[in-house]
C-alpha cells in the first residue's frame, strides 16, 4: 500500500453470497479482491495489487483455510501478510487453534459488521506500524553499512598516510608498502589451514594483517636522517639507534590506541608487527630477543616479507638482488631467521612473491630472475 491508495483486502470464501456481503461491508473504505477457493486465493495473492490483509474462510472444499494459510507462510513473498480466519466454527477450541497456527485474529460467523470493520482496521494499523518499523530498520541497516564503509575507507587512508611518513623519510623504499602487503597476504592465505596457524589466520584476521602491514616501519620517523639515509655501513652506535625504530613504532601505535574507547584489532596487530618484525626464530633478533612461537605470528609473517623485499630492492649502499638469489637466502634462513613453516609457505608461494614484486616495482627497481 502506498500513500493515497486504499488498503487492499483479499476475501476468500467458497460462498458467493458471503463474498458479496463481506465486499459490501468493506468496499467503502478498502479495495476488495475476492476468491472462491484456496487455489484461486493463492493465484490472486501472486498478482498485483498485493493484499494488505486476508480474510480467510476455514471450511472450504478442496484446499481448506489452514492449508492455504500454511502455503502463504511458506512463501517468503506472502509470509508477512496478516490473515484473519473467518468461519462458522465458533468454538473456543477452533479459535485457539486458528490463533496458534499464526492467524492475527479469528472472527466467527454470522458476521457482525461493526466488529468486522473494527478488527480489520486494527490489524491494518498494526501492519502499517510493522511495515514502518521494518522500513526504518532497513534504512538504519543500510545507513550503518554505509558509515562502516566510510570509516573503513578513512581508516585505510589514515594508515597509508601514516605509513607514508616513514616512506618519505626513506624515499628509496617506493612501493615497499604495497609489496609487503601482497607478500603477507600470500603467506597468510597459504597457511590459513595449517594446524599451527588456522586458529589465528581467519579470513577476518588476514584482512586486518594486510591492512596493518604498512605500519611496520612507522618508527623510522624517529631515526635521524644522518643514520636513516647514510649511504654506507652504519657504525655499531648508529646501528643501535637504527634498531630503536621497532619500539618507536609500537610506542607510537600504542599512544594512538589511548585515544579510542576500546582496542582496535588492526592497531593491536600493527603494534605487534612494528615491534617484533625484526625478531628472529633463533632468538638473535631485536628489540627483545624473542624466539620461536613467542614471536607473534603477525610479526613472523612480516619478518620474511620485509627481508625478501629488502633483498630485491636497491639501496644507496647496494644494488637490487635477483629474485632467485633472494629466495635462496630466505630458504637458507629456515629455522634460524624465519619460522620453518612460514619459510615452507614462502617456497610454495615464491611465484606469487615474484608477481607482486613485478606488479609494484619502482621502474626497474626489482630485478627478475
QUINOR-V545804 format. One record per pair of residues at least 12 apart in sequence whose ideal C-beta (glycine too) atoms are under 8 Angstrom apart, sorted by the first residue. I is the first residue (numbers start at 1). J is the second residue. D is the distance in Angstrom with one decimal. If there is no record, write none. Layout:
BEGIN
((I,J,D) (I,J,D))
END
This chain:
BEGIN
((1,52,5.2) (1,128,7.8) (5,31,7.6) (6,29,7.0) (6,30,5.5) (6,31,4.5) (7,30,5.3) (7,31,7.0) (7,52,4.4) (7,53,7.2) (7,124,5.4) (8,30,7.0) (8,31,4.6) (8,32,7.8) (8,33,6.4) (8,49,4.9) (8,50,7.0) (8,51,4.9) (8,52,5.3) (9,26,5.7) (9,30,4.8) (9,31,7.1) (9,32,5.4) (9,33,7.2) (9,51,6.2) (9,52,6.8) (9,53,5.4) (9,54,7.4) (9,55,6.4) (9,120,6.9) (10,32,8.0) (10,33,4.9) (10,34,7.5) (10,35,6.6) (10,41,6.7) (10,44,6.0) (10,45,6.6) (10,51,3.8) (10,53,7.6) (10,54,4.7) (10,55,7.2) (11,23,6.4) (11,26,7.5) (11,32,6.1) (11,33,7.2) (11,34,5.1) (11,35,7.5) (11,54,7.9) (11,55,4.8) (12,34,7.7) (12,35,4.8) (12,36,7.9) (12,37,7.8) (12,38,7.1) (12,40,7.9) (12,41,4.3) (12,54,6.6) (12,55,6.8) (12,56,4.9) (12,57,5.8) (12,60,7.7) (12,65,7.4) (12,68,6.9) (13,34,7.9) (13,36,7.0) (13,55,7.9) (13,57,4.2) (13,60,7.5) (13,86,7.2) (14,36,5.6) (14,37,6.1) (14,57,6.5) (14,60,4.5) (14,61,6.2) (15,36,8.0) (15,57,7.8) (16,36,6.7) (18,57,7.3) (18,109,7.8) (19,34,4.8) (19,36,6.8) (21,111,6.8) (22,55,6.4) (22,86,7.7) (22,111,7.0) (22,116,7.6) (25,111,7.3) (25,113,5.2) (25,116,6.0) (25,117,6.7) (26,116,7.8) (26,117,7.3) (26,120,6.9) (29,117,7.6) (30,120,7.5) (31,49,7.1) (33,49,7.9) (33,51,6.5) (37,60,6.3) (37,61,7.6) (37,62,6.1) (37,63,6.8) (38,60,5.9) (38,62,6.3) (38,63,3.1) (38,64,6.8) (38,65,7.1) (38,67,6.3) (38,68,4.1) (39,62,6.8) (39,63,5.8) (41,54,7.5) (41,56,7.3) (41,68,5.6) (42,68,6.7) (42,71,6.1) (42,72,7.6) (45,72,6.9) (45,78,5.4) (45,81,7.3) (46,77,7.8) (50,78,8.0) (50,81,7.5) (51,81,6.0) (52,81,7.4) (52,82,7.9) (52,124,6.1) (52,127,6.1) (53,81,6.9) (53,82,5.1) (53,83,7.5) (53,84,6.8) (53,120,6.5) (53,123,5.7) (53,124,5.9) (53,127,6.6) (54,72,7.4) (54,81,5.8) (54,82,7.3) (54,83,4.7) (54,84,7.2) (55,84,5.3) (55,86,5.1) (55,107,7.8) (55,120,7.5) (56,68,6.2) (56,69,6.4) (56,83,5.3) (56,84,7.0) (56,85,5.8) (56,86,6.6) (56,103,7.8) (57,85,7.9) (57,86,5.6) (57,87,6.2) (58,85,5.5) (58,86,7.6) (58,87,3.9) (58,89,6.3) (58,94,7.7) (58,98,7.1) (59,87,6.1) (59,88,6.7) (59,89,6.8) (65,85,6.1) (65,87,7.2) (66,101,6.5) (69,83,5.7) (69,85,7.8) (69,101,6.4) (69,102,7.1) (69,103,6.8) (70,101,7.7) (73,102,6.4) (80,130,7.8) (82,104,4.4) (82,123,5.3) (82,126,7.4) (82,127,5.4) (83,102,7.6) (83,103,5.1) (83,104,6.5) (84,103,6.4) (84,104,6.1) (84,105,4.4) (84,106,7.1) (84,107,6.0) (84,119,6.6) (84,120,7.1) (84,123,6.5) (85,98,4.3) (85,103,4.8) (85,105,7.5) (85,106,4.9) (85,107,7.1) (86,107,4.9) (86,109,6.7) (86,111,7.4) (87,106,7.7) (87,107,7.9) (87,108,6.7) (87,109,6.4) (88,108,7.2) (88,109,4.4) (89,108,7.4) (90,108,3.8) (90,109,7.4) (94,106,7.8) (95,108,7.5) (104,123,5.3) (104,126,7.5) (105,119,5.3) (105,123,6.1) (107,119,6.3) (155,211,7.6) (155,266,7.4) (156,211,6.7) (159,211,6.4) (159,212,7.5) (159,214,5.8) (159,215,6.3) (159,266,7.8) (159,270,7.9) (160,177,7.2) (160,214,6.0) (162,214,8.0) (162,215,6.4) (162,218,5.9) (163,177,5.4) (163,214,3.6) (163,215,5.5) (163,217,7.6) (163,218,6.2) (164,177,7.7) (165,218,7.1) (165,221,5.2) (166,217,4.8) (166,218,5.2) (166,219,7.5) (166,220,4.3) (166,221,5.5) (169,220,5.6) (169,221,5.9) (169,223,7.5) (169,225,7.4) (169,228,5.9) (169,229,7.8) (170,217,7.8) (170,220,6.1) (170,228,6.0) (170,229,7.1) (172,313,7.2) (172,314,6.5) (172,315,5.9) (172,316,6.6) (173,217,8.0) (173,313,7.1) (174,313,7.5) (174,362,3.6) (174,365,6.1) (175,360,3.9) (175,361,7.1) (175,362,5.8) (176,309,5.7) (176,313,6.7) (177,213,7.4) (177,214,4.2) (178,360,4.5) (179,309,5.2) (179,356,5.6) (179,357,5.9) (179,360,4.8) (180,213,5.5) (180,214,7.5) (180,216,7.0) (180,302,7.0) (180,305,4.7) (180,306,6.0) (180,309,5.6) (181,210,5.1) (181,213,4.8) (181,214,6.5) (182,352,7.7) (182,353,7.9) (182,356,3.5) (182,359,7.6) (182,360,7.0) (183,304,7.5) (183,305,3.6) (183,308,6.4) (183,309,6.9) (183,353,5.7) (183,356,6.2) (184,209,5.7) (184,210,6.0) (184,213,4.9) (184,301,5.2) (184,302,6.2) (184,305,5.1) (185,206,6.7) (185,209,7.6) (185,210,4.9) (186,349,4.5) (186,352,4.4) (186,353,6.5) (186,356,7.0) (187,301,5.1) (187,304,6.8) (187,305,6.8) (187,342,6.2) (187,345,5.2) (187,346,6.4) (187,349,6.4) (188,201,5.2) (188,205,7.9) (188,206,4.5) (188,209,5.8) (188,210,7.7) (188,301,6.2) (189,206,6.5) (190,345,4.4) (190,348,6.2) (190,349,5.2) (191,341,6.9) (191,342,6.9) (191,345,5.1) (192,206,6.8) (194,341,6.3) (194,345,7.7) (196,341,5.9) (197,297,6.3) (197,341,7.5) (200,297,5.2) (201,297,7.5) (205,265,7.9) (205,269,7.7) (208,265,5.4) (208,266,4.6) (208,269,5.5) (209,269,5.9) (209,273,7.9) (209,298,5.7) (209,301,6.9) (211,266,5.1) (212,266,4.9) (212,267,7.6) (212,269,4.4) (212,270,3.8) (212,273,5.8) (212,298,7.3) (213,273,6.6) (213,302,6.3) (213,305,7.5) (215,249,7.0) (215,253,6.6) (215,270,4.3) (215,273,6.8) (215,274,5.9) (216,249,7.2) (216,270,7.8) (216,273,4.8) (216,274,5.5) (216,277,5.2) (216,302,5.4) (216,306,6.6) (217,245,6.7) (217,249,6.8) (217,274,7.5) (218,249,4.4) (218,252,5.9) (218,253,7.1) (218,274,6.0) (219,244,7.3) (219,245,3.7) (219,246,6.0) (219,247,6.9) (219,248,3.5) (219,249,2.9) (219,250,7.3) (219,251,7.7) (219,252,6.6) (219,274,6.1) (220,245,4.8) (220,248,8.0) (220,249,7.6) (221,248,7.8) (221,252,8.0) (222,244,7.3) (222,245,6.5) (222,248,4.2) (222,252,7.9) (223,241,6.7) (223,242,6.1) (223,244,7.4) (223,245,5.3) (223,248,7.7) (224,241,7.2) (227,241,5.6) (227,242,5.7) (228,242,7.4) (229,316,7.3) (230,316,7.9) (230,317,8.0) (231,316,4.2) (231,317,5.7) (232,317,6.0) (233,317,6.8) (243,278,7.2) (243,286,4.8) (243,287,6.3) (244,287,7.4) (246,274,6.5) (246,275,5.6) (246,276,7.4) (246,277,7.1) (246,278,5.4) (246,286,6.6) (246,287,5.0) (247,275,6.3) (247,287,5.1) (249,274,3.4) (249,275,6.9) (250,271,4.8) (250,272,7.7) (250,274,4.6) (250,275,3.5) (252,274,7.9) (253,267,5.7) (253,270,5.4) (253,271,4.4) (253,274,6.0) (254,271,5.9) (257,271,7.5) (269,298,5.0) (272,296,4.2) (272,298,5.0) (272,299,5.5) (273,296,7.7) (273,298,5.1) (273,299,5.4) (273,302,4.9) (275,287,7.1) (275,288,7.9) (275,299,7.3) (276,288,7.3) (276,290,6.5) (276,295,5.5) (276,296,5.5) (276,299,3.5) (277,299,4.7) (277,302,4.1) (277,303,5.0) (277,306,5.9) (278,303,7.0) (279,291,7.7) (279,295,4.6) (279,299,6.3) (279,303,6.9) (280,303,7.5) (280,336,7.0) (280,337,5.0) (280,338,7.8) (281,295,7.3) (281,300,7.6) (281,335,6.1) (281,336,6.3) (281,337,6.2) (281,338,5.7) (281,339,5.5) (281,340,7.4) (282,335,7.5) (282,336,4.8) (282,337,7.3) (285,303,7.9) (285,337,7.9) (295,339,7.7) (300,338,7.2) (300,339,4.6) (300,342,5.6) (301,342,6.3) (303,337,7.5) (303,338,6.4) (304,330,6.4) (304,338,5.0) (304,339,7.8) (304,342,5.7) (304,343,6.9) (304,346,5.7) (307,329,7.9) (307,330,6.7) (307,333,7.6) (307,337,7.3) (307,338,7.9) (308,326,5.5) (308,327,7.9) (308,330,5.8) (308,346,7.5) (308,353,6.3) (309,357,7.4) (311,325,7.4) (311,326,3.8) (311,329,6.2) (311,330,7.9) (312,326,5.0) (312,357,5.9) (312,366,5.2) (312,367,6.3) (313,362,7.9) (313,365,6.1) (313,366,7.0) (314,365,5.8) (319,367,7.9) (320,365,6.2) (320,366,6.3) (320,367,4.4) (321,367,6.5) (322,367,4.9) (322,368,7.2) (322,369,5.9) (323,353,7.6) (323,354,5.2) (323,357,6.8) (323,366,7.5) (323,367,6.9) (323,368,5.9) (323,369,5.0) (324,369,4.8) (327,346,7.9) (327,347,7.8) (327,350,5.6) (327,353,8.0) (330,343,6.6) (330,346,5.8) (331,343,6.4) (331,346,7.7) (331,347,6.3) (354,368,7.2) (354,369,7.5))
END
